[in-house]
Amino acid sequence: MQWTSQLMLGVEEMDKEHKELVDAVERLYQEMLKGKGKKAVSETIDFLGNYVVTHFKHEEELQRKYGYPDFQAHKKIHADFIEGFNKLKTQINESEIDSKLAIEVNKTAVDWLRNHIGKEDRKVSEYILQKRLEA
């Protein structure tokens, strides 16, 4: 997955962190394809897991700051992702790392990021940008 202008939302705080997430997913995929081994993959998964939690916290702070009306629903989407990510992390740690697993992990992460950024986060950013214009 590559960072593209289609993923940009116009809220600098969100875009910067989304780019980091996209870059981390790409690094994970490349490490898995190169057969870097469990240690390297595990380190990247740990970074990604920690970064996602931090990013969600920042995003939720922005939503509260601007009074985003669908905050609770968006927060639940974040919680569901973290739960799913933790299951994926367990699967990676318990499986042999091969190209099939690399493709599965990449597809899961890419699909989620594209869908979440492109739909849910776009709604948040449009709301925030409107609120900033009104201020």
C-alpha positions as CSV (number, residue, x, y, z in Angstrom):
1,M,0.0,0.0,0.0
2,Q,1.3,3.4,-1.0
3,W,0.4,6.8,0.4
4,T,-1.6,8.6,-2.2
5,S,-3.4,12.0,-2.5
6,Q,-6.7,10.0,-2.5
7,L,-6.0,9.2,1.1
8,M,-5.4,12.8,2.2
9,L,-8.2,14.3,4.1
10,G,-7.1,17.9,4.6
11,V,-6.7,17.7,8.4
12,E,-2.9,17.8,8.8
13,E,-2.9,15.9,12.2
14,M,-4.9,13.0,10.7
15,D,-3.0,12.9,7.4
16,K,0.4,12.8,9.0
17,E,-0.5,9.8,11.2
18,H,-2.4,8.0,8.4
19,K,0.7,8.3,6.3
20,E,2.8,6.7,9.1
21,L,0.2,3.9,9.3
22,V,0.3,3.2,5.6
23,D,4.1,3.2,5.6
24,A,4.2,0.8,8.6
25,V,1.8,-1.6,6.8
26,E,4.0,-1.5,3.7
27,R,7.1,-2.2,5.8
28,L,5.4,-5.1,7.5
29,Y,4.4,-6.6,4.1
30,Q,7.9,-6.2,2.7
31,E,9.5,-7.8,5.8
32,M,7.1,-10.7,5.6
33,L,7.8,-11.2,1.9
34,K,11.5,-11.1,2.4
35,G,11.2,-13.8,5.1
36,K,12.7,-11.6,7.7
37,G,11.6,-13.9,10.4
38,K,9.4,-13.7,13.4
39,K,11.5,-11.2,15.4
40,A,11.5,-8.5,12.7
41,V,7.9,-9.1,11.9
42,S,6.9,-9.1,15.6
43,E,8.8,-5.8,16.1
44,T,6.9,-4.2,13.2
45,I,3.6,-5.6,14.5
46,D,4.3,-4.2,17.9
47,F,5.1,-0.8,16.4
48,L,2.0,-0.9,14.3
49,G,-0.2,-1.9,17.3
50,N,1.2,0.8,19.5
51,Y,0.9,3.4,16.8
52,V,-2.7,2.5,16.0
53,V,-3.6,3.0,19.6
54,T,-1.9,6.4,19.8
55,H,-3.4,7.5,16.5
56,F,-6.9,6.5,17.5
57,K,-6.4,8.4,20.8
58,H,-5.4,11.5,18.8
59,E,-8.2,11.2,16.4
60,E,-10.8,10.8,19.2
61,E,-9.4,13.9,20.9
62,L,-10.0,15.8,17.7
63,Q,-13.5,14.5,17.5
64,R,-14.2,15.5,21.1
65,K,-12.6,18.9,20.6
66,Y,-14.9,19.7,17.6
67,G,-18.0,17.9,19.0
68,Y,-18.2,15.3,16.3
69,P,-21.8,13.9,16.5
70,D,-20.9,10.3,15.6
71,F,-18.1,10.1,18.1
72,Q,-19.3,7.0,20.0
73,A,-19.9,5.0,16.8
74,H,-16.4,6.0,15.5
75,K,-14.8,5.1,18.8
76,K,-16.5,1.6,18.6
77,I,-15.0,1.1,15.1
78,H,-11.6,1.9,16.6
79,A,-12.1,-0.6,19.5
80,D,-13.3,-3.3,17.0
81,F,-10.2,-2.7,14.9
82,I,-7.9,-3.0,17.9
83,E,-9.6,-6.3,18.9
84,G,-9.2,-7.6,15.3
85,F,-5.6,-6.4,15.1
86,N,-4.8,-8.3,18.3
87,K,-6.3,-11.5,16.9
88,L,-4.2,-11.0,13.7
89,K,-1.1,-10.4,15.9
90,T,-1.7,-13.7,17.7
91,Q,-2.1,-15.4,14.4
92,I,1.2,-14.0,13.1
93,N,3.0,-15.0,16.3
94,E,1.6,-18.5,16.2
95,S,2.1,-19.2,12.5
96,E,4.9,-19.8,10.2
97,I,5.6,-16.6,8.2
98,D,5.2,-17.3,4.6
99,S,4.0,-15.4,1.5
100,K,0.4,-16.6,2.0
101,L,0.3,-15.1,5.5
102,A,2.0,-12.0,4.2
103,I,-0.6,-11.5,1.5
104,E,-3.5,-12.2,4.0
105,V,-2.1,-9.7,6.5
106,N,-1.5,-7.1,3.9
107,K,-4.9,-7.5,2.4
108,T,-6.6,-7.2,5.8
109,A,-4.6,-4.1,6.7
110,V,-4.9,-2.4,3.3
111,D,-8.6,-3.1,3.0
112,W,-9.3,-1.7,6.5
113,L,-7.2,1.4,6.1
114,R,-8.6,2.3,2.7
115,N,-12.2,1.7,3.9
116,H,-11.7,3.4,7.3
117,I,-9.8,6.4,6.0
118,G,-11.8,6.7,2.8
119,K,-15.2,6.5,4.5
120,E,-15.2,7.0,8.3
121,D,-12.3,9.3,8.7
122,R,-13.4,11.3,5.6
123,K,-16.7,12.1,7.4
124,V,-14.7,13.2,10.5
125,S,-12.4,15.4,8.5
126,E,-15.2,17.0,6.6
127,Y,-16.9,17.8,9.9
128,I,-13.7,19.2,11.4
129,L,-12.8,21.3,8.4
130,Q,-16.3,22.8,8.4
131,K,-16.0,23.6,12.1
132,R,-12.7,25.2,11.5
133,L,-14.2,27.4,8.8
134,E,-17.0,28.5,11.1
135,A,-14.5,29.5,13.9
